[in-house]
Amino acid sequence: MTSPPENREFLLPGQRGGPGRLARARDRLLDARLALARSGARLDELAGAIPARDVLVLSIHRPGSEELARALDELRRTRHSLRVALGAMGDAGPGLAADTVATHLEGGKFENLNTVIAAAGNGAGADWTLVIDDDVRLPDRFLDRFIGVCETLELALAQPAQSLASFAGWPHTRRRAGTMARETRFVEIGPVTCFRRDAFAGLTPFPALRFGWGLDLHWAAVAAERGWRLGIVDALPVRHEHAVAAAYSSRDAIEEARSFLAGHPFVESSRASEVVRAHPLP
């Protein structure tokens, strides 16, 4: 087993990037290039080539969060069969009560997700499970296009790239120009993570971690052992412009990560950024 990483390897979430004029200008330029290219037509072609799937959406929302309702509206514009199961850290938010299966949750993200998953029947029947944070903005026609790319590339665990103006814990998860998707050795724990049926079954129930830092490095090791393909979809970047670790101690998150990884296999963070194969835009 690899020895636990040094603290410096966990000083990533929330420490790089974020909203700024230059980053937003570059995002607009890349969005314009995507609109002018054949990428949209290609993404729709991939989306339409697969059968309708059963998709389960999971999220934990905090009091006062406003982005989740908009994200769910976008996800519901889909040809797939969609189920939503939410957990609330307090009362269910406006417009979210009908999909909220657990309230007043007091654990960490993954502890709370385990509660929601159990209430939702442990994900039974879902071809894909999408875990989404409550503060992310999705691009248009996100779900159909995203599932289309994942199935075409035979990905078991995937995430959309983050915009350049996002607070991205891992720099290589930011969008890259000219690339539809990258097969990688690593997919992070948020803000949006998608699990194929077999990957979801193999990785749940999630460890009872409060912060979850380092869990994605363990997922990478499990994926390598089981031959799962991982990927980041650059052509469908999401916006995540709220700082990570702003509401809790990064020192505590680092110590939890080191303790967890001391007893679990993981991929070194120096290898997490490696690209196995890049798939260019048409």
C-alpha positions in Angstrom: 0.0 0.0 0.0 1.2 3.5 -0.8 2.1 5.5 2.2 -0.3 8.4 3.2 0.4 11.6 1.2 2.0 14.6 2.7 -0.3 17.5 3.7 0.8 19.6 0.7 -1.0 17.2 -1.5 -4.3 18.1 0.1 -4.0 21.9 0.0 -5.8 22.0 -3.2 -9.6 22.3 -2.8 -10.7 25.9 -2.8 -7.2 27.3 -3.0 -6.9 27.9 -6.8 -9.0 29.8 -9.3 -12.4 31.4 -8.7 -14.4 34.1 -10.3 -12.4 36.9 -12.0 -12.6 39.0 -15.1 -9.9 37.2 -17.1 -11.2 33.7 -16.2 -14.8 34.6 -17.1 -13.6 36.2 -20.4 -11.7 33.1 -21.3 -14.8 31.0 -20.5 -16.9 33.1 -22.8 -14.4 32.7 -25.6 -14.4 28.9 -25.2 -18.2 28.9 -25.0 -18.3 30.8 -28.3 -15.9 28.4 -29.9 -18.0 25.5 -28.8 -21.1 27.2 -30.3 -19.3 27.7 -33.7 -17.9 24.2 -33.9 -19.7 21.0 -34.8 -19.4 19.9 -31.2 -23.0 20.6 -30.2 -24.3 18.5 -33.1 -21.8 15.7 -32.2 -22.9 15.7 -28.6 -26.5 15.5 -29.6 -25.7 12.7 -32.0 -24.1 10.7 -29.2 -27.0 11.5 -26.8 -29.5 10.2 -29.3 -27.6 7.0 -30.1 -28.2 5.4 -26.7 -31.4 4.0 -25.3 -33.3 5.9 -22.6 -31.8 5.1 -19.2 -32.8 5.2 -15.6 -30.9 8.1 -13.9 -30.9 8.8 -10.2 -29.9 12.2 -9.0 -28.7 12.7 -5.4 -27.9 15.9 -3.6 -27.5 17.4 -0.1 -28.7 21.0 0.2 -28.0 23.6 2.9 -30.4 26.3 4.1 -30.5 29.2 1.8 -29.0 27.4 -1.2 -30.6 28.6 -4.4 -28.7 26.9 -7.3 -30.0 23.4 -6.8 -33.6 24.1 -7.9 -32.3 25.6 -11.2 -29.9 22.7 -11.7 -32.8 20.2 -11.2 -34.9 22.1 -13.8 -32.1 21.6 -16.3 -31.7 18.0 -15.4 -35.4 17.4 -16.0 -35.1 18.5 -19.6 -34.1 15.0 -20.5 -35.2 12.0 -22.6 -34.1 9.7 -19.8 -36.2 8.5 -16.9 -35.2 10.7 -14.0 -35.5 10.1 -10.2 -34.4 12.7 -7.7 -33.6 12.1 -4.0 -32.5 15.0 -1.8 -31.3 15.4 1.7 -31.6 18.7 3.6 -29.4 20.1 6.3 -32.4 21.7 8.0 -35.8 22.1 6.5 -36.4 21.3 2.8 -35.7 24.4 0.7 -38.3 26.2 -1.4 -39.2 24.1 -4.4 -37.3 21.1 -3.1 -39.6 19.5 -0.6 -41.3 17.1 -3.0 -37.9 15.4 -3.8 -36.4 15.6 -0.2 -36.3 12.2 1.5 -34.4 13.2 4.6 -34.2 16.5 6.6 -32.1 18.0 9.4 -29.1 15.9 8.4 -26.1 16.6 10.6 -23.3 14.4 9.2 -20.7 15.1 6.5 -21.5 15.0 2.8 -21.0 11.3 2.4 -22.6 10.3 5.7 -25.6 12.3 4.6 -25.6 10.8 1.1 -25.7 7.3 2.6 -28.9 8.3 4.4 -30.4 9.6 1.2 -29.3 6.5 -0.8 -30.9 4.2 1.8 -34.1 6.2 1.7 -34.1 6.1 -2.1 -33.9 2.3 -2.2 -30.1 2.1 -2.4 -30.2 3.2 -6.0 -32.0 0.0 -7.2 -32.6 0.1 -10.9 -30.5 3.1 -11.8 -28.2 2.8 -14.8 -26.5 6.0 -13.8 -26.3 7.9 -10.5 -25.5 11.6 -10.6 -24.3 13.2 -7.3 -24.5 17.0 -7.5 -23.6 19.7 -5.0 -26.2 22.4 -4.2 -24.1 25.3 -5.6 -23.4 24.3 -9.2 -24.7 25.6 -12.6 -25.1 23.2 -15.5 -24.9 23.9 -19.2 -27.9 23.5 -21.5 -28.9 20.0 -22.5 -26.4 18.7 -19.9 -27.8 15.3 -18.9 -28.5 13.8 -22.3 -25.2 14.9 -23.8 -23.2 13.9 -20.7 -24.7 10.4 -20.5 -24.1 10.1 -24.3 -20.4 10.9 -23.9 -20.1 8.5 -20.9 -21.6 5.6 -22.7 -19.8 6.2 -26.0 -16.4 6.2 -24.1 -17.5 3.4 -21.8 -16.8 5.4 -18.7 -17.7 4.0 -15.3 -17.0 7.1 -13.3 -17.0 10.6 -14.8 -17.4 14.2 -14.1 -17.9 17.3 -16.2 -15.0 19.7 -16.4 -15.2 22.9 -14.3 -15.2 26.3 -15.9 -12.1 28.4 -15.7 -13.8 30.8 -13.3 -14.7 27.9 -10.9 -13.1 27.1 -7.6 -11.5 23.9 -8.7 -9.5 21.9 -6.2 -7.6 20.0 -8.9 -6.3 22.1 -11.7 -6.6 19.3 -14.3 -10.3 19.2 -13.8 -10.7 22.6 -15.5 -12.0 22.6 -19.0 -9.5 22.3 -21.8 -10.0 23.9 -25.2 -10.4 21.6 -28.3 -11.2 18.5 -26.2 -14.5 16.7 -26.0 -13.4 14.5 -23.1 -10.3 13.1 -21.5 -9.9 9.6 -20.1 -8.1 10.0 -16.8 -6.8 8.2 -13.8 -8.9 10.3 -11.4 -12.4 11.7 -11.0 -13.0 14.1 -8.0 -15.7 13.8 -5.4 -17.6 16.9 -6.6 -19.2 19.2 -7.5 -20.7 16.8 -10.0 -19.8 13.1 -10.1 -21.5 10.4 -12.2 -21.4 6.7 -11.4 -22.3 3.8 -13.8 -24.4 1.1 -12.2 -21.4 -1.2 -11.4 -19.2 1.6 -10.1 -22.0 2.9 -7.8 -22.5 -0.6 -6.4 -18.8 -1.0 -5.9 -18.2 2.3 -4.1 -21.3 2.5 -1.9 -22.1 2.7 0.9 -19.6 5.6 1.0 -17.1 5.7 3.9 -18.5 7.7 6.8 -16.3 10.7 6.1 -17.2 14.2 7.2 -15.2 16.1 4.6 -14.3 13.4 2.0 -10.9 14.8 1.0 -8.8 11.9 -0.4 -11.7 9.7 -1.1 -11.4 10.3 -4.9 -7.8 9.1 -4.7 -9.1 5.9 -3.2 -11.7 5.6 -5.9 -9.0 5.9 -8.5 -7.2 2.9 -7.0 -10.4 0.9 -7.0 -11.0 1.8 -10.6 -7.5 0.8 -11.7 -7.9 -2.5 -9.9 -11.3 -3.3 -11.5 -10.5 -1.9 -14.9 -13.0 0.9 -14.9 -12.5 3.8 -17.2 -12.6 7.3 -15.7 -13.1 10.5 -17.6 -13.6 14.3 -17.5 -16.0 15.8 -20.1 -14.6 19.1 -21.3 -17.3 20.0 -23.7 -19.9 20.3 -20.9 -18.2 22.5 -18.3 -20.1 23.3 -15.1 -19.8 26.5 -13.0 -18.8 26.1 -9.4 -18.0 29.6 -8.1 -18.3 29.1 -4.4 -15.1 28.5 -2.5 -14.5 24.9 -1.2 -13.6 24.6 2.5 -15.0 28.0 3.2 -17.3 26.7 5.9 -14.9 24.2 7.6 -11.4 23.7 8.7 -9.0 22.5 5.9 -6.7 21.3 8.7 -9.4 18.9 9.9 -10.2 17.8 6.3 -6.5 17.0 5.8 -6.2 15.0 9.0 -9.3 13.0 8.1 -7.9 12.3 4.6 -4.5 11.1 6.0 -6.2 8.9 8.5 -8.5 7.4 5.9 -5.9 6.8 3.2 -3.6 5.2 5.8 -5.9 2.2 5.7 -7.0 2.2 2.0 -5.2 1.9 -1.3 -5.0 5.1 -3.3 -3.4 6.7 -6.4 -0.7 9.3 -5.6 -1.9 12.8 -6.3 1.1 13.3 -8.7 -0.5 10.7 -11.0 -4.1 12.0 -10.6 -3.6 14.6 -13.3 -2.4 12.1 -15.9 -4.4 11.9 -19.1 -4.8 8.3 -20.5 -6.4 9.5 -23.8 -7.8 12.7 -25.1 -10.8 12.8 -27.4 -10.8 16.0 -29.6 -13.8 18.0 -30.6 -15.0 17.5 -34.1 
